[in-house]
Amino acid sequence: MSTQALLTAAQLGQLLRSARKRAGLTQADVGARLGLSQNRVSHLESHADELSVKQLLTWCAVVGLELQWADRDAAGRGPRAAGGAADW
């Protein structure tokens, strides 16, 4: 998989769902490795803003993703907003 910019929690949920399916895992499989129910995994795929950092990092490891980040301007995605935190 190529590098992908994430700008919203909805995009994160879609990425985690796609990676889970590519890895051939069910929601129950991911849940077992995260210590969550299948229902909770389903919910988090639609509400990724509720993931803890620990859950996100573990989920990435389970489905074969690597979490990286870079300055938007360094990644060629346009100028940074004044103060660097316009999304907050």
N, CA and C of each residue as an Amber inpcrd file, in Angstrom:
protein
   264
   0.8430000  -1.1900000   0.0000000   0.0000000   0.0000000   0.0000000
   0.8770000   1.2380000   0.0000000   0.4510000   2.2560000  -0.6820000
   1.2020000   3.4950000  -0.7490000   0.8910000   4.3740000   0.4610000
   1.6420000   5.4500000   0.5650000   1.4120000   6.4260000   1.6280000
   0.1040000   7.1580000   1.3670000  -0.6390000   7.4130000   2.4280000
  -1.9260000   8.0870000   2.2930000  -2.0420000   9.1570000   3.3640000
  -2.4510000  10.3460000   2.9640000  -2.6800000  11.4360000   3.9170000
  -4.0280000  11.2360000   4.6000000  -4.0490000  11.4590000   5.8970000
  -5.2980000  11.3860000   6.6630000  -5.6070000  12.7640000   7.2070000
  -6.7930000  13.2360000   6.9180000  -7.1910000  14.5540000   7.3940000
  -8.3980000  14.5060000   8.3060000  -9.1270000  13.3800000   8.3160000
 -10.3260000  13.2690000   9.1470000 -10.3830000  11.9040000   9.8300000
 -11.1470000  11.8390000  10.8970000 -11.3580000  10.5650000  11.5850000
 -12.1020000   9.5790000  10.6850000 -12.9970000  10.0810000   9.8430000
 -13.7310000   9.1980000   8.9220000 -12.7690000   8.5110000   7.9640000
 -11.7780000   9.2530000   7.4710000 -10.7720000   8.6540000   6.5950000
  -9.9870000   7.5810000   7.3360000  -9.6760000   7.8340000   8.6000000
  -8.9450000   6.8550000   9.3990000  -9.7620000   5.5830000   9.5450000
 -11.0300000   5.7090000   9.8430000 -11.8940000   4.5380000   9.9690000
 -11.9490000   3.7240000   8.6910000 -12.0510000   4.4150000   7.5570000
 -12.0830000   3.7280000   6.2620000 -10.7630000   3.0130000   5.9990000
  -9.6530000   3.6570000   6.3410000  -8.3400000   3.0430000   6.1440000
  -8.1880000   1.7950000   7.0120000  -8.5940000   1.8760000   8.2740000
  -8.4850000   0.7230000   9.1670000  -9.3690000  -0.4320000   8.6890000
 -10.5590000  -0.1240000   8.2170000 -11.4700000  -1.1510000   7.7010000
 -10.8650000  -1.8200000   6.4590000 -10.3600000  -1.0090000   5.5380000
  -9.7610000  -1.5460000   4.3080000  -8.5500000  -2.4150000   4.6120000
  -7.6960000  -1.9540000   5.5250000  -6.5000000  -2.7150000   5.8850000
  -6.8810000  -4.0280000   6.5610000  -7.9210000  -3.9950000   7.4040000
  -8.3910000  -5.2210000   8.0620000  -8.8440000  -6.2340000   7.0220000
  -9.6180000  -5.7680000   6.0590000 -10.1200000  -6.6730000   5.0230000
  -8.9830000  -7.2060000   4.1540000  -8.0080000  -6.3480000   3.8040000
  -6.8550000  -6.7960000   3.0140000  -6.0550000  -7.8560000   3.7550000
  -6.0120000  -7.7290000   5.0870000  -5.2850000  -8.6960000   5.9080000
  -6.0810000  -9.9820000   6.1020000  -7.3230000 -10.0140000   5.6060000
  -8.1520000 -11.2070000   5.7450000  -8.6710000 -11.4210000   7.1460000
  -8.8300000 -10.3380000   7.8950000  -9.2830000 -10.4290000   9.2850000
 -10.7220000  -9.9510000   9.4130000 -11.4510000 -10.5750000  10.3050000
 -12.8020000 -10.1320000  10.6220000 -12.7230000  -9.1000000  11.7450000
 -13.8260000  -8.4360000  11.9820000 -13.8940000  -7.5180000  13.1160000
 -13.6590000  -8.2770000  14.4220000 -14.1470000  -9.4850000  14.5040000
 -13.9440000 -10.3050000  15.7030000 -12.4580000 -10.6290000  15.8970000
 -11.7380000 -10.9060000  14.7910000 -10.2960000 -11.1810000  14.8760000
  -9.5490000  -9.9780000  15.4440000  -9.8350000  -8.8010000  14.8860000
  -9.1680000  -7.5870000  15.3620000  -9.5550000  -7.3260000  16.8110000
 -10.8260000  -7.4820000  17.1210000 -11.2910000  -7.2730000  18.4920000
 -10.5750000  -8.1650000  19.4850000 -10.3830000  -9.4370000  19.1330000
  -9.6990000 -10.3690000  20.0370000  -8.2810000  -9.8940000  20.3280000
  -7.6180000  -9.3390000  19.3330000  -6.2350000  -8.8770000  19.5150000
  -6.1510000  -7.5480000  20.2340000  -7.2520000  -6.7920000  20.1930000
  -7.2900000  -5.5040000  20.8900000  -7.9570000  -5.5990000  22.2600000
  -8.5520000  -6.7520000  22.5530000  -9.2870000  -6.8980000  23.8070000
 -10.6370000  -6.2020000  23.7580000 -11.2440000  -6.1650000  22.5560000
 -12.5280000  -5.5110000  22.3550000 -13.5160000  -6.4870000  21.7350000
 -14.7820000  -6.1780000  21.8680000 -15.8050000  -6.9980000  21.2110000
 -15.8810000  -6.6600000  19.7300000 -16.4960000  -7.5470000  18.9650000
 -16.7100000  -7.2930000  17.5390000 -17.5650000  -6.0420000  17.3630000
 -18.5560000  -5.8810000  18.2260000 -19.4300000  -4.7010000  18.1330000
 -18.6410000  -3.4100000  18.3300000 -17.6920000  -3.4360000  19.2610000
 -16.8840000  -2.2340000  19.5220000 -15.9650000  -1.9360000  18.3320000
 -15.3890000  -2.9600000  17.7280000 -14.5470000  -2.7620000  16.5430000
 -15.3830000  -2.1480000  15.4290000 -16.5780000  -2.6610000  15.2230000
 -17.4770000  -2.1130000  14.2100000 -17.7460000  -0.6390000  14.4850000
 -18.0330000  -0.3270000  15.7280000 -18.3030000   1.0620000  16.1170000
 -17.0840000   1.9430000  15.8510000 -15.8930000   1.4760000  16.2150000
 -14.6800000   2.2740000  16.0510000 -14.3130000   2.4780000  14.5840000
 -14.6660000   1.5440000  13.7190000 -14.4190000   1.7470000  12.2960000
 -15.2700000   2.8930000  11.7500000 -16.3950000   3.1600000  12.3770000
 -17.2580000   4.2690000  11.9700000 -17.0410000   5.5280000  12.8020000
 -16.3980000   5.3780000  13.9400000 -16.1580000   6.5010000  14.8590000
 -14.6960000   6.4560000  15.3320000 -13.7780000   6.5500000  14.3850000
 -12.3500000   6.4000000  14.6930000 -11.8330000   7.4780000  15.6390000
 -12.5560000   8.5750000  15.7710000 -12.1500000   9.6220000  16.7110000
 -12.2120000   9.1410000  18.1580000 -12.8600000   8.0170000  18.4090000
 -12.9580000   7.4630000  19.7580000 -11.8280000   6.4840000  20.0880000
 -10.9670000   6.1920000  19.1190000  -9.8320000   5.2950000  19.3650000
  -8.8190000   5.9510000  20.2860000  -8.2860000   5.1870000  21.2200000
  -7.1570000   5.6860000  22.0020000  -5.8950000   5.5320000  21.1560000
  -4.8570000   6.2260000  21.5200000  -3.5910000   6.0950000  20.7990000
  -3.0840000   4.6560000  20.8930000  -3.2070000   4.0580000  22.0670000
  -2.7680000   2.6710000  22.2430000  -3.5520000   1.7380000  21.3220000
  -4.8710000   1.9210000  21.2510000  -5.6930000   1.0880000  20.3670000
  -5.2940000   1.2920000  18.9100000  -5.0720000   2.5500000  18.5160000
  -4.6980000   2.8370000  17.1350000  -3.3790000   2.1650000  16.7710000
  -2.3840000   2.2920000  17.6200000  -1.0840000   1.6870000  17.3360000
  -1.1750000   0.1640000  17.2800000  -1.9430000  -0.4320000  18.1840000
  -2.1060000  -1.8820000  18.1810000  -2.8720000  -2.3200000  16.9400000
  -3.9260000  -1.6090000  16.6040000  -4.7240000  -1.9220000  15.4190000
  -3.8390000  -1.8790000  14.1760000  -3.0200000  -0.8410000  14.0600000
  -2.1070000  -0.7240000  12.9160000  -1.1820000  -1.9350000  12.8470000
  -0.6340000  -2.3440000  13.9700000   0.2610000  -3.5010000  13.9960000
  -0.4800000  -4.7710000  13.5750000  -1.6990000  -4.9360000  14.0380000
  -2.4900000  -6.1340000  13.7350000  -2.7860000  -6.2500000  12.2390000
  -3.0850000  -5.1240000  11.5860000  -3.4740000  -5.1710000  10.1720000
  -2.3250000  -4.8330000   9.2220000  -1.1350000  -4.6280000   9.7540000
   0.0350000  -4.4100000   8.9140000   0.2320000  -2.9890000   8.4240000
  -0.2400000  -2.0230000   9.1950000  -0.0230000  -0.6200000   8.8510000
   1.0840000  -0.0370000   9.7150000   1.7130000   0.9960000   9.2010000
   2.7230000   1.7380000   9.9570000   2.2500000   3.1750000  10.0420000
   2.1820000   3.7060000  11.2360000   1.7190000   5.0730000  11.4400000
   2.9080000   6.0240000  11.3060000   2.7720000   7.0140000  10.4290000
   3.7910000   8.0410000  10.2270000   3.0920000   9.3810000  10.1420000
   3.8380000  10.4560000  10.4010000   3.2890000  11.7660000  10.1060000
   4.4020000  12.7000000   9.6950000   3.9970000  13.7500000   8.9930000
   4.9340000  14.7410000   8.4800000   4.2260000  16.0810000   8.4080000
   5.0090000  17.1340000   8.3680000   4.4360000  18.4580000   8.1590000
   3.7260000  18.4680000   6.8100000   2.5870000  19.0950000   6.7400000
   1.8360000  19.1340000   5.4870000   2.6500000  19.7630000   4.3640000
   3.3460000  20.8590000   4.6540000   4.1010000  21.5010000   3.5870000
   5.2630000  20.6230000   3.1280000   5.8550000  19.8480000   4.0190000
   6.9560000  18.9560000   3.6450000   6.4600000  17.7920000   2.8030000
   5.2050000  17.4280000   2.9740000   4.6350000  16.3120000   2.2210000
   4.0250000  16.7850000   0.9040000   4.1640000  18.0880000   0.6000000
   3.6420000  18.6070000  -0.6580000   2.1380000  18.7470000  -0.6840000
   1.5180000  18.9380000   0.4590000   0.0690000  19.0210000   0.5260000
  -0.4070000  20.4490000   0.7710000   0.4200000  21.4060000   0.4580000
   0.0150000  22.7980000   0.5890000   0.6160000  23.4470000   1.7990000
   0.4660000  24.7590000   1.9030000   1.0820000  25.4930000   3.0010000
   0.4240000  25.1900000   4.3340000   1.2410000  25.2530000   5.3680000
   0.7060000  25.0930000   6.7170000  -0.0300000  26.3600000   7.1000000
  -1.0480000  26.2000000   7.8800000  -1.7910000  27.3650000   8.3730000
  -0.9590000  28.0860000   9.4160000  -1.1910000  29.3560000   9.5630000
  -0.4800000  30.1430000  10.5750000  -0.6760000  29.4810000  11.9310000
   0.3820000  29.2950000  12.6500000   0.2970000  28.6480000  13.9470000
   0.3680000  27.1490000  13.8670000   0.1620000  26.5660000  12.7130000
   0.3240000  25.1360000  12.5150000  -0.7660000  24.2520000  13.0910000
  -1.8050000  24.8290000  13.6680000  -2.8330000  23.9930000  14.2980000
  -4.2330000  24.4430000  13.8770000  -4.4120000  24.7610000  12.6270000
  -5.6980000  25.2920000  12.1540000  -6.8270000  24.2780000  12.3160000
  -6.5020000  22.9660000  12.3510000  -7.5580000  21.9610000  12.4770000
  -8.0850000  21.8300000  13.8910000  -7.4570000  22.4570000  14.8380000
  -7.9100000  22.3620000  16.2280000  -8.9870000  23.3560000  16.4060000
